Each structure stands twice: as C-alpha cells, then as structure tokens.
Amino acid sequence: MIARDFMTSMIIAADHDTPVVEAARLMAAEDIGSLLVTRSEMLAGMVTRREIVGAQLLSDESYHSLVLADIMTTPVITIGPDADLGQVIALMNQTGERHVPVVEGDAIIGIVTATDIIRVLATMKLIADGAPRSILESEDD
C-alpha cells in the first residue's frame, strides 16, 4: 500500500503572513491538528496544535501580533505519493512527526497523519483476521 492510497487529500493551508489567531480559528473550525503554510503557493512550513498552544503562552499582545511565519516549522519533512506504508511509518518514527505532507513535484497533493496510519493498520488487521465484509465496508464511511 502506498501513501497515495491512504493519505488525506483535502489540503488545508494558509499563507505565511496569516495571523496566528486566524489560523487557530481555522484549525478549530476544520478540526485539524496541522496546517500547511504556503508562500507564493509553495510549501513553506507547517504549524501544528503544539505551535499554536506554545504561541498562546506568550503575552496576549505578542500572541495577537504573530503570523504563521513566526511559529511555523521549517523545513517540512515530506514524502512522495509512491512511498509505501513501511517507509511512511519509519519516517514518522525516525523524525517524531505526526503529520507528513505528500508532495508530487512542487504540488502538495495530500497529508498523511498518525491517525491515517492507525486506520490503515486497523483495517489490515481486520482483513487478516477475516472480518466480515459488512464490517470492512463500514470502515470506509
């Protein structure tokens, strides 16, 4: 199984000069744990809930003046769409990253999260254990 098969293809990104407060609202509204940060439509960094929380620990005035470029992680560790499941797991284990963008050339085509990995592994376990088709079909919902 390759990354293209299990990545989340809905990309949510914000420009590097987006205020952190606005990005936090977007992440809450979309219920996402990471936000890709772009500059001129190119991947420039990534912000996770951890960076948002860390920024909130600053003074209120400082927090409200920050933009994503101030707190984003860069460079971003990425994978290609043809990376296999084992490669993705190894990369996440090696780097400690829980959110890894999938890029093809210069285009961001998806993101793989730890949750995606758990879902794939759980499904594979169900298949290996001979789960009834009705259970497997409900996994895709």
C-alpha positions in Angstrom: 0.0 0.0 0.0 1.4 3.4 -0.9 0.8 6.9 0.5 -1.5 7.9 -2.3 -3.9 5.2 -1.2 -4.3 6.3 2.4 -3.4 10.0 2.5 -5.9 12.7 3.3 -6.3 14.6 0.0 -8.2 17.5 1.5 -5.5 20.1 1.9 -6.0 23.0 4.3 -3.3 25.6 4.0 -2.8 29.2 4.9 -0.3 31.8 3.7 2.8 32.6 5.8 1.5 36.0 6.7 -1.8 34.8 8.2 -2.3 35.9 11.8 -1.8 33.0 14.2 -5.2 33.9 15.8 -6.9 33.4 12.5 -5.0 30.1 11.8 -6.1 28.8 15.2 -9.7 29.5 14.4 -9.4 27.8 11.1 -7.8 24.7 12.6 -10.6 24.6 15.3 -13.3 25.1 12.7 -11.9 22.3 10.4 -11.0 20.1 13.4 -7.4 19.6 12.1 -4.2 19.1 14.0 -1.9 20.7 11.5 -1.9 23.5 8.9 0.3 23.7 5.9 1.9 27.1 5.5 2.5 28.4 2.0 4.4 31.3 0.5 3.5 32.1 -3.2 1.5 28.8 -3.2 4.7 26.8 -2.4 5.0 24.8 0.8 7.0 26.9 3.3 6.3 25.3 6.6 3.8 23.6 8.9 2.1 24.6 12.1 0.6 22.1 14.5 -1.6 22.5 17.6 1.7 22.3 19.6 3.0 25.6 18.0 -0.4 27.3 18.4 -0.5 26.4 22.1 3.1 27.5 22.6 2.3 30.8 20.9 -0.7 31.3 23.3 1.6 31.0 26.3 3.2 34.3 25.3 1.7 37.6 26.4 -1.7 38.3 24.9 -0.3 41.2 23.0 2.5 39.1 21.5 0.1 36.3 20.6 -2.1 38.7 18.7 0.8 40.1 16.7 2.2 36.8 15.5 1.8 35.5 12.0 2.4 31.9 10.9 5.9 32.6 9.6 6.8 33.4 13.2 5.9 30.0 14.6 6.0 27.5 11.7 8.3 24.6 11.5 10.6 24.7 8.5 11.9 22.9 6.5 9.0 20.5 6.3 9.6 16.8 6.1 7.6 15.4 3.1 7.1 12.2 1.3 6.2 11.3 -2.2 2.9 9.7 -3.2 4.6 6.3 -4.0 6.2 5.9 -0.6 5.0 2.6 0.9 3.3 2.2 4.3 6.5 0.9 5.9 8.5 3.9 4.6 6.0 6.4 6.0 5.9 4.6 9.4 9.7 4.6 9.5 9.9 8.3 8.6 7.4 9.2 11.3 9.2 7.1 13.9 12.6 8.5 12.9 11.5 12.1 12.9 8.7 12.1 15.5 6.5 13.9 13.0 2.8 13.0 13.2 1.8 15.0 10.1 3.7 14.5 6.9 2.7 16.3 3.7 2.6 14.3 0.4 4.2 16.2 -2.5 4.5 15.4 -6.1 6.9 17.8 -7.8 6.1 21.2 -6.3 2.4 20.3 -5.7 1.0 19.4 -2.3 -1.4 16.6 -3.0 -2.2 15.3 0.5 -1.1 14.7 4.0 -0.6 11.5 6.0 -1.2 11.7 9.7 -0.7 9.3 12.5 -4.5 8.8 12.5 -4.3 7.7 8.9 -1.7 5.1 9.7 -3.7 3.8 12.6 -6.8 3.5 10.4 -4.8 1.6 7.7 -3.2 -0.8 10.3 -6.6 -1.5 11.9 -8.2 -2.2 8.6 -5.3 -4.5 7.6 -5.7 -6.4 11.0 -9.4 -6.8 10.3 -8.7 -8.2 6.9 -6.0 -10.6 8.3 -8.5 -11.7 11.0 -11.1 -12.5 8.3 -13.6 -9.8 9.3 -17.0 -10.0 7.6 -17.3 -7.7 4.5 -20.0 -5.6 6.2 -17.5 -4.5 8.9 -14.9 -3.6 6.4 -17.3 -1.6 4.3 -18.4 0.4 7.4 -14.7 1.3 8.0 -14.7 3.4 4.7 -17.6 5.6 5.9 
